[in-house]
Amino acid sequence: MAFIFQHISKLPKNIIIGAAVILTLLVGFLDKVTGAELSVSLFYLIPISICAWFVDRWSAISLSILSATIFFYADKITNSGYSHPLIIYWNALIELGFFVTISLTLSTLRSSIDLESNLAIRIQQGLLPKQLPTLKNREVSVIWLPKSFVSGDYYDFINISDDKIGICIGDVAGHGVAAALLMSNLQAIVRQISHRNESTNKICYQLNNSLLENEMPEKFITFFYGIIDLNTNTLEYTNAGHPPVLIINCNGEVKKLECGGTMLGVVPNYEYYNDTVNLSEDDTIIFYTDGLIEAKNIKGELYGEERFINSCLKYFSSDANKMSQDIIESVAEFSAGLWDDDVTLLIISSSA
């Protein structure tokens, strides 16, 4: 059902209206064929509801009038046994009132949901970094795509000191409101403890225990925390069960940053590991969440890590913004524009 809703929501409104009119006419034909003994008036609600939800109330009301009119003529043609000639008009008015009520109810509900959704996403976007960091000789690009109106994906930049910047990316299990709330909690804790100038594995250790103290069962988080030292041009990191960050050098060689441990929120007092890698000015660093590699095509095949790495290699010579857009477009083309999960792609590349 969700798959159908996603497809309909992506259609142009005139296509939806046209299809709804055709469906209404088909129901009217069925109404005429079945005659007075078998009522099909409930089926008029299908195209009316589609218009009310995916287009607007006025198109749904217009379709309600069309449906009631067709119902009236089908009733007039097939039924001549009413005890009073005005009954046929009364029935049509009742149907019209019912159709319009459904139109108003659904369109009002959709408007309320859209209003709440827009407010929620504005609040969540306000929690994310308001501007990208300025890194010497490097460009930064981020694409953040919630599956629903809020996201369980998380990224942040933390100014630890004048020469150190923290970069983190995380993914809460699931999506929707519960995941978004936990994501906000994660962000608050990270910002609270990240200024202690400790190693990345100690930060993850404290973060893991803080999340477990909140007693939110079965809400696990994959998390990557890295610290770029601008003086030494190194990246210290800990990967807590997150898809490996990729570093692509100028020769197209790929290094996966996998050192760390298990997801956050699983094992109390878990001892994480850290590692440090040297960075070249020509290196491209790619952070992402599994919504990209778990995107599926119509056959149910995953985009997968191999396709993702090949896509990164194909576009890594571009600047960060273009590379991000090209990779997202590549995955969207594979999955027909449908995402099964929240998506975040963060790229740091050398400036031209």
C-alpha beads as a LAMMPS data file, in Angstrom:
LAMMPS data file: protein, C-alpha beads

352 atoms
351 bonds

1 atom types
1 bond types

-500.0 500.0 xlo xhi
-500.0 500.0 ylo yhi
-500.0 500.0 zlo zhi

Masses

1 110.0

Atoms # bond

1 1 1 0.000 0.000 0.000
2 1 1 2.812 2.413 0.892
3 1 1 4.433 1.588 -2.459
4 1 1 1.221 2.556 -4.304
5 1 1 0.888 5.767 -2.312
6 1 1 4.458 6.749 -3.140
7 1 1 3.825 6.200 -6.846
8 1 1 0.577 8.183 -6.880
9 1 1 2.117 11.084 -4.935
10 1 1 4.816 11.458 -7.605
11 1 1 2.302 11.761 -10.466
12 1 1 1.342 15.195 -11.873
13 1 1 -1.996 16.404 -10.523
14 1 1 -3.615 16.566 -13.949
15 1 1 -2.757 12.895 -14.488
16 1 1 -4.310 11.977 -11.132
17 1 1 -7.465 13.966 -11.937
18 1 1 -7.737 12.419 -15.414
19 1 1 -7.346 8.904 -14.030
20 1 1 -9.917 9.646 -11.313
21 1 1 -12.462 10.852 -13.898
22 1 1 -11.945 7.732 -15.998
23 1 1 -12.341 5.542 -12.908
24 1 1 -15.547 7.399 -11.998
25 1 1 -16.961 6.767 -15.478
26 1 1 -16.078 3.073 -15.185
27 1 1 -17.882 2.867 -11.837
28 1 1 -20.868 4.622 -13.442
29 1 1 -20.887 2.058 -16.247
30 1 1 -20.748 -0.719 -13.659
31 1 1 -23.591 0.970 -11.788
32 1 1 -25.715 0.928 -14.931
33 1 1 -24.870 -2.674 -15.810
34 1 1 -25.563 -4.080 -12.330
35 1 1 -28.900 -2.320 -12.113
36 1 1 -30.950 -1.619 -9.017
37 1 1 -30.399 -4.953 -7.308
38 1 1 -26.666 -4.527 -6.683
39 1 1 -25.384 -1.188 -5.371
40 1 1 -21.833 -0.099 -6.296
41 1 1 -22.097 3.469 -5.041
42 1 1 -19.331 2.847 -2.491
43 1 1 -16.837 2.477 -5.347
44 1 1 -17.352 6.121 -6.327
45 1 1 -15.420 6.940 -3.149
46 1 1 -12.188 5.492 -4.564
47 1 1 -11.518 8.231 -7.172
48 1 1 -13.024 10.871 -4.868
49 1 1 -10.693 9.881 -2.030
50 1 1 -7.679 9.844 -4.353
51 1 1 -8.395 13.401 -5.471
52 1 1 -9.104 14.597 -1.930
53 1 1 -5.805 13.164 -0.656
54 1 1 -3.413 13.726 -3.526
55 1 1 -4.839 16.801 -5.301
56 1 1 -7.138 19.164 -3.375
57 1 1 -10.648 19.486 -1.973
58 1 1 -12.081 21.337 -4.978
59 1 1 -11.155 18.606 -7.429
60 1 1 -12.643 16.070 -5.005
61 1 1 -15.860 18.096 -4.667
62 1 1 -16.093 18.421 -8.445
63 1 1 -15.667 14.673 -8.760
64 1 1 -18.331 14.217 -6.070
65 1 1 -20.786 16.210 -8.175
66 1 1 -19.862 14.160 -11.262
67 1 1 -20.269 10.915 -9.307
68 1 1 -23.662 11.934 -7.897
69 1 1 -24.829 12.962 -11.383
70 1 1 -23.746 9.635 -12.898
71 1 1 -25.364 7.810 -9.977
72 1 1 -28.604 9.728 -10.633
73 1 1 -28.768 8.844 -14.339
74 1 1 -27.749 5.219 -13.720
75 1 1 -30.499 4.993 -11.112
76 1 1 -32.999 6.669 -13.415
77 1 1 -32.214 4.309 -16.274
78 1 1 -32.216 1.077 -14.293
79 1 1 -34.861 1.682 -11.600
80 1 1 -38.475 2.605 -12.209
81 1 1 -40.028 1.058 -9.142
82 1 1 -39.891 3.928 -6.612
83 1 1 -43.149 4.737 -4.854
84 1 1 -42.665 8.487 -5.403
85 1 1 -40.951 10.287 -8.330
86 1 1 -38.925 12.522 -5.966
87 1 1 -37.164 9.568 -4.303
88 1 1 -34.649 9.289 -7.121
89 1 1 -33.636 12.926 -6.562
90 1 1 -33.458 12.414 -2.836
91 1 1 -31.139 9.414 -3.256
92 1 1 -28.841 11.407 -5.530
93 1 1 -28.710 14.295 -3.028
94 1 1 -27.885 11.891 -0.194
95 1 1 -25.080 10.380 -2.278
96 1 1 -23.805 13.873 -3.129
97 1 1 -23.833 14.882 0.524
98 1 1 -21.978 11.711 1.464
99 1 1 -19.376 12.196 -1.275
100 1 1 -18.791 15.858 -0.378
101 1 1 -18.479 15.011 3.326
102 1 1 -15.780 12.432 2.553
103 1 1 -14.035 14.941 0.266
104 1 1 -13.967 17.633 2.940
105 1 1 -12.933 15.220 5.680
106 1 1 -10.035 13.675 3.775
107 1 1 -8.746 16.943 2.304
108 1 1 -8.877 18.625 5.730
109 1 1 -7.055 15.684 7.297
110 1 1 -4.397 15.805 4.574
111 1 1 -3.944 19.564 5.053
112 1 1 -3.532 19.079 8.806
113 1 1 -0.982 16.317 8.301
114 1 1 0.937 18.424 5.782
115 1 1 0.960 21.364 8.191
116 1 1 2.252 19.217 11.053
117 1 1 4.769 17.532 8.759
118 1 1 6.145 20.836 7.486
119 1 1 6.463 22.106 11.045
120 1 1 8.225 18.910 12.162
121 1 1 10.706 18.961 9.304
122 1 1 11.475 22.664 9.869
123 1 1 12.161 21.931 13.534
124 1 1 14.400 18.992 12.685
125 1 1 16.239 20.912 9.982
126 1 1 16.820 23.638 12.558
127 1 1 18.674 21.101 14.704
128 1 1 21.045 20.192 11.893
129 1 1 24.099 22.370 11.115
130 1 1 22.988 25.707 9.706
131 1 1 26.128 26.066 7.623
132 1 1 28.852 23.782 6.360
133 1 1 32.330 24.087 7.836
134 1 1 35.109 25.900 6.007
135 1 1 38.070 23.579 5.497
136 1 1 41.297 24.756 3.922
137 1 1 41.594 23.572 0.299
138 1 1 38.495 21.410 0.693
139 1 1 34.816 21.585 -0.276
140 1 1 31.971 20.113 1.752
141 1 1 28.582 18.999 0.443
142 1 1 25.632 17.358 2.230
143 1 1 22.408 15.869 0.890
144 1 1 19.839 14.892 3.537
145 1 1 16.636 13.186 2.351
146 1 1 14.064 12.039 4.937
147 1 1 11.904 9.115 3.838
148 1 1 8.933 10.593 5.660
149 1 1 8.390 14.044 7.113
150 1 1 11.110 13.480 9.727
151 1 1 14.336 11.513 9.638
152 1 1 16.351 9.142 11.797
153 1 1 19.517 10.105 9.931
154 1 1 21.890 12.480 11.645
155 1 1 25.019 14.413 10.766
156 1 1 26.881 17.202 12.503
157 1 1 30.047 19.279 12.517
158 1 1 31.634 20.234 15.829
159 1 1 34.322 22.853 16.310
160 1 1 36.483 21.138 18.912
161 1 1 39.319 23.679 18.743
162 1 1 40.899 26.085 16.281
163 1 1 42.667 23.265 14.476
164 1 1 40.285 20.322 15.066
165 1 1 36.812 19.711 13.716
166 1 1 34.566 16.785 14.586
167 1 1 32.433 15.198 11.877
168 1 1 29.776 12.642 12.722
169 1 1 27.063 10.747 10.927
170 1 1 24.509 8.368 12.395
171 1 1 21.456 6.335 11.533
172 1 1 18.773 5.382 14.052
173 1 1 17.077 2.036 13.445
174 1 1 13.802 2.645 11.614
175 1 1 12.431 6.008 10.554
176 1 1 9.598 8.352 11.410
177 1 1 8.814 10.170 14.639
178 1 1 10.393 7.693 17.089
179 1 1 13.645 7.596 15.128
180 1 1 13.674 11.385 14.800
181 1 1 13.232 11.845 18.553
182 1 1 16.109 9.500 19.293
183 1 1 18.186 11.255 16.642
184 1 1 17.590 14.585 18.410
185 1 1 18.595 12.993 21.711
186 1 1 21.746 11.625 20.102
187 1 1 22.642 15.025 18.713
188 1 1 22.253 16.718 22.090
189 1 1 24.503 14.166 23.812
190 1 1 27.151 14.366 21.079
191 1 1 27.347 18.139 21.329
192 1 1 27.549 17.909 25.088
193 1 1 30.464 15.459 25.292
194 1 1 32.387 16.138 22.069
195 1 1 34.136 19.259 23.430
196 1 1 36.030 17.221 26.024
197 1 1 38.885 16.821 23.527
198 1 1 38.964 13.071 24.083
199 1 1 39.701 10.355 21.565
200 1 1 36.894 9.215 19.292
201 1 1 36.597 5.775 20.905
202 1 1 36.120 7.330 24.360
203 1 1 33.457 9.651 22.952
204 1 1 31.623 6.627 21.496
205 1 1 31.984 4.769 24.815
206 1 1 30.326 7.625 26.704
207 1 1 27.699 8.108 24.031
208 1 1 26.797 4.412 24.064
209 1 1 26.304 4.356 27.836
210 1 1 24.323 7.608 27.797
211 1 1 21.902 6.163 25.252
212 1 1 21.495 2.938 27.220
213 1 1 20.629 4.919 30.337
214 1 1 17.601 6.328 28.484
215 1 1 16.117 2.819 28.331
216 1 1 14.781 2.934 24.779
217 1 1 14.576 -0.763 23.798
218 1 1 15.347 -1.961 20.280
219 1 1 16.429 1.487 19.151
220 1 1 19.955 1.008 17.945
221 1 1 22.159 3.554 16.220
222 1 1 24.975 3.132 13.738
223 1 1 27.430 5.958 14.248
224 1 1 30.691 7.262 12.827
225 1 1 32.690 9.913 14.645
226 1 1 35.820 11.436 13.165
227 1 1 38.122 14.293 14.114
228 1 1 40.053 16.080 11.379
229 1 1 43.260 17.706 12.601
230 1 1 43.938 20.595 10.249
231 1 1 47.556 20.934 11.431
232 1 1 48.632 17.326 10.960
233 1 1 46.151 16.651 8.124
234 1 1 44.960 13.454 9.788
235 1 1 41.580 11.899 10.530
236 1 1 41.070 10.047 13.797
237 1 1 37.875 8.016 13.796
238 1 1 35.702 5.374 15.406
239 1 1 33.093 3.471 13.423
240 1 1 30.283 2.126 15.627
241 1 1 28.596 -0.289 13.251
242 1 1 28.070 2.324 10.524
243 1 1 28.628 1.737 6.789
244 1 1 32.348 2.401 6.267
245 1 1 33.356 5.925 5.346
246 1 1 35.282 5.872 2.072
247 1 1 38.486 7.711 1.228
248 1 1 39.326 7.841 -2.481
249 1 1 42.779 9.088 -3.449
250 1 1 43.749 10.756 -6.706
251 1 1 44.562 7.352 -8.263
252 1 1 41.078 6.027 -7.597
253 1 1 42.170 3.758 -4.753
254 1 1 39.495 3.237 -2.088
255 1 1 40.123 2.906 1.633
256 1 1 37.285 1.832 3.945
257 1 1 37.222 3.202 7.490
258 1 1 35.817 0.295 9.496
259 1 1 37.714 0.301 12.806
260 1 1 35.484 0.780 15.859
261 1 1 32.987 -1.749 17.082
262 1 1 29.306 -2.517 17.364
263 1 1 26.303 -0.195 17.102
264 1 1 25.442 2.227 19.870
265 1 1 22.762 1.226 22.348
266 1 1 23.471 -2.511 22.292
267 1 1 26.149 -3.493 24.830
268 1 1 26.738 -1.554 28.080
269 1 1 30.323 -0.421 28.737
270 1 1 31.413 -1.583 25.301
271 1 1 35.060 -0.764 24.555
272 1 1 35.379 0.869 21.140
273 1 1 38.566 1.147 19.091
274 1 1 39.907 4.059 17.093
275 1 1 42.311 4.528 14.217
276 1 1 44.071 7.461 12.558
277 1 1 44.606 7.894 8.822
278 1 1 46.709 10.425 6.972
279 1 1 44.863 12.642 4.522
280 1 1 46.143 14.007 1.240
281 1 1 44.830 17.260 -0.215
282 1 1 43.543 15.274 -3.200
283 1 1 41.574 12.761 -1.110
284 1 1 37.784 12.583 -1.361
285 1 1 36.027 11.527 1.860
286 1 1 32.532 10.068 1.577
287 1 1 30.154 9.627 4.537
288 1 1 26.747 8.024 3.928
289 1 1 23.892 6.131 5.541
290 1 1 22.585 2.740 4.472
291 1 1 19.506 4.252 2.828
292 1 1 21.696 4.655 -0.264
293 1 1 23.078 1.130 -0.509
294 1 1 19.761 -0.474 0.521
295 1 1 17.707 1.268 -2.167
296 1 1 15.921 -1.349 -4.298
297 1 1 14.963 -1.584 -7.942
298 1 1 11.679 -3.024 -9.247
299 1 1 13.196 -6.525 -9.087
300 1 1 13.905 -6.120 -5.387
301 1 1 17.679 -5.975 -5.909
302 1 1 19.704 -3.771 -3.569
303 1 1 21.829 -0.982 -4.950
304 1 1 24.565 -2.378 -2.751
305 1 1 27.979 -1.278 -1.605
306 1 1 29.701 -2.354 -4.817
307 1 1 27.459 -0.230 -7.043
308 1 1 27.813 2.659 -4.609
309 1 1 31.617 2.506 -4.657
310 1 1 31.613 2.288 -8.452
311 1 1 29.360 5.335 -8.584
312 1 1 31.732 7.209 -6.262
313 1 1 34.690 6.265 -8.469
314 1 1 32.807 7.399 -11.543
315 1 1 32.140 10.878 -10.185
316 1 1 34.927 11.512 -7.646
317 1 1 36.849 13.825 -9.979
318 1 1 33.949 16.318 -9.782
319 1 1 33.539 18.932 -7.061
320 1 1 31.718 17.875 -3.896
321 1 1 28.330 19.357 -4.836
322 1 1 28.213 17.835 -8.315
323 1 1 29.514 14.510 -7.084
324 1 1 26.769 14.379 -4.433
325 1 1 24.046 15.181 -6.963
326 1 1 25.363 12.673 -9.509
327 1 1 25.519 9.859 -6.946
328 1 1 21.995 10.568 -5.660
329 1 1 20.673 10.676 -9.226
330 1 1 22.384 7.364 -9.975
331 1 1 20.721 5.678 -6.986
332 1 1 17.355 7.333 -7.746
333 1 1 17.492 6.083 -11.331
334 1 1 18.202 2.555 -10.061
335 1 1 15.306 2.644 -7.561
336 1 1 12.852 4.567 -9.786
337 1 1 13.015 7.464 -7.339
338 1 1 11.643 5.438 -4.411
339 1 1 13.535 5.315 -1.120
340 1 1 12.983 2.629 1.508
341 1 1 14.854 4.561 4.179
342 1 1 16.225 7.973 5.088
343 1 1 19.248 9.025 3.032
344 1 1 22.275 11.140 3.946
345 1 1 25.345 11.719 1.787
346 1 1 28.214 13.892 3.021
347 1 1 31.240 14.470 0.814
348 1 1 34.492 16.312 1.486
349 1 1 36.636 16.786 -1.604
350 1 1 39.609 18.862 -2.632
351 1 1 38.735 22.322 -3.945
352 1 1 39.529 23.147 -7.549

Bonds

1 1 1 2
2 1 2 3
3 1 3 4
4 1 4 5
5 1 5 6
6 1 6 7
7 1 7 8
8 1 8 9
9 1 9 10
10 1 10 11
11 1 11 12
12 1 12 13
13 1 13 14
14 1 14 15
15 1 15 16
16 1 16 17
17 1 17 18
18 1 18 19
19 1 19 20
20 1 20 21
21 1 21 22
22 1 22 23
23 1 23 24
24 1 24 25
25 1 25 26
26 1 26 27
27 1 27 28
28 1 28 29
29 1 29 30
30 1 30 31
31 1 31 32
32 1 32 33
33 1 33 34
34 1 34 35
35 1 35 36
36 1 36 37
37 1 37 38
38 1 38 39
39 1 39 40
40 1 40 41
41 1 41 42
42 1 42 43
43 1 43 44
44 1 44 45
45 1 45 46
46 1 46 47
47 1 47 48
48 1 48 49
49 1 49 50
50 1 50 51
51 1 51 52
52 1 52 53
53 1 53 54
54 1 54 55
55 1 55 56
56 1 56 57
57 1 57 58
58 1 58 59
59 1 59 60
60 1 60 61
61 1 61 62
62 1 62 63
63 1 63 64
64 1 64 65
65 1 65 66
66 1 66 67
67 1 67 68
68 1 68 69
69 1 69 70
70 1 70 71
71 1 71 72
72 1 72 73
73 1 73 74
74 1 74 75
75 1 75 76
76 1 76 77
77 1 77 78
78 1 78 79
79 1 79 80
80 1 80 81
81 1 81 82
82 1 82 83
83 1 83 84
84 1 84 85
85 1 85 86
86 1 86 87
87 1 87 88
88 1 88 89
89 1 89 90
90 1 90 91
91 1 91 92
92 1 92 93
93 1 93 94
94 1 94 95
95 1 95 96
96 1 96 97
97 1 97 98
98 1 98 99
99 1 99 100
100 1 100 101
101 1 101 102
102 1 102 103
103 1 103 104
104 1 104 105
105 1 105 106
106 1 106 107
107 1 107 108
108 1 108 109
109 1 109 110
110 1 110 111
111 1 111 112
112 1 112 113
113 1 113 114
114 1 114 115
115 1 115 116
116 1 116 117
117 1 117 118
118 1 118 119
119 1 119 120
120 1 120 121
121 1 121 122
122 1 122 123
123 1 123 124
124 1 124 125
125 1 125 126
126 1 126 127
127 1 127 128
128 1 128 129
129 1 129 130
130 1 130 131
131 1 131 132
132 1 132 133
133 1 133 134
134 1 134 135
135 1 135 136
136 1 136 137
137 1 137 138
138 1 138 139
139 1 139 140
140 1 140 141
141 1 141 142
142 1 142 143
143 1 143 144
144 1 144 145
145 1 145 146
146 1 146 147
147 1 147 148
148 1 148 149
149 1 149 150
150 1 150 151
151 1 151 152
152 1 152 153
153 1 153 154
154 1 154 155
155 1 155 156
156 1 156 157
157 1 157 158
158 1 158 159
159 1 159 160
160 1 160 161
161 1 161 162
162 1 162 163
163 1 163 164
164 1 164 165
165 1 165 166
166 1 166 167
167 1 167 168
168 1 168 169
169 1 169 170
170 1 170 171
171 1 171 172
172 1 172 173
173 1 173 174
174 1 174 175
175 1 175 176
176 1 176 177
177 1 177 178
178 1 178 179
179 1 179 180
180 1 180 181
181 1 181 182
182 1 182 183
183 1 183 184
184 1 184 185
185 1 185 186
186 1 186 187
187 1 187 188
188 1 188 189
189 1 189 190
190 1 190 191
191 1 191 192
192 1 192 193
193 1 193 194
194 1 194 195
195 1 195 196
196 1 196 197
197 1 197 198
198 1 198 199
199 1 199 200
200 1 200 201
201 1 201 202
202 1 202 203
203 1 203 204
204 1 204 205
205 1 205 206
206 1 206 207
207 1 207 208
208 1 208 209
209 1 209 210
210 1 210 211
211 1 211 212
212 1 212 213
213 1 213 214
214 1 214 215
215 1 215 216
216 1 216 217
217 1 217 218
218 1 218 219
219 1 219 220
220 1 220 221
221 1 221 222
222 1 222 223
223 1 223 224
224 1 224 225
225 1 225 226
226 1 226 227
227 1 227 228
228 1 228 229
229 1 229 230
230 1 230 231
231 1 231 232
232 1 232 233
233 1 233 234
234 1 234 235
235 1 235 236
236 1 236 237
237 1 237 238
238 1 238 239
239 1 239 240
240 1 240 241
241 1 241 242
242 1 242 243
243 1 243 244
244 1 244 245
245 1 245 246
246 1 246 247
247 1 247 248
248 1 248 249
249 1 249 250
250 1 250 251
251 1 251 252
252 1 252 253
253 1 253 254
254 1 254 255
255 1 255 256
256 1 256 257
257 1 257 258
258 1 258 259
259 1 259 260
260 1 260 261
261 1 261 262
262 1 262 263
263 1 263 264
264 1 264 265
265 1 265 266
266 1 266 267
267 1 267 268
268 1 268 269
269 1 269 270
270 1 270 271
271 1 271 272
272 1 272 273
273 1 273 274
274 1 274 275
275 1 275 276
276 1 276 277
277 1 277 278
278 1 278 279
279 1 279 280
280 1 280 281
281 1 281 282
282 1 282 283
283 1 283 284
284 1 284 285
285 1 285 286
286 1 286 287
287 1 287 288
288 1 288 289
289 1 289 290
290 1 290 291
291 1 291 292
292 1 292 293
293 1 293 294
294 1 294 295
295 1 295 296
296 1 296 297
297 1 297 298
298 1 298 299
299 1 299 300
300 1 300 301
301 1 301 302
302 1 302 303
303 1 303 304
304 1 304 305
305 1 305 306
306 1 306 307
307 1 307 308
308 1 308 309
309 1 309 310
310 1 310 311
311 1 311 312
312 1 312 313
313 1 313 314
314 1 314 315
315 1 315 316
316 1 316 317
317 1 317 318
318 1 318 319
319 1 319 320
320 1 320 321
321 1 321 322
322 1 322 323
323 1 323 324
324 1 324 325
325 1 325 326
326 1 326 327
327 1 327 328
328 1 328 329
329 1 329 330
330 1 330 331
331 1 331 332
332 1 332 333
333 1 333 334
334 1 334 335
335 1 335 336
336 1 336 337
337 1 337 338
338 1 338 339
339 1 339 340
340 1 340 341
341 1 341 342
342 1 342 343
343 1 343 344
344 1 344 345
345 1 345 346
346 1 346 347
347 1 347 348
348 1 348 349
349 1 349 350
350 1 350 351
351 1 351 352
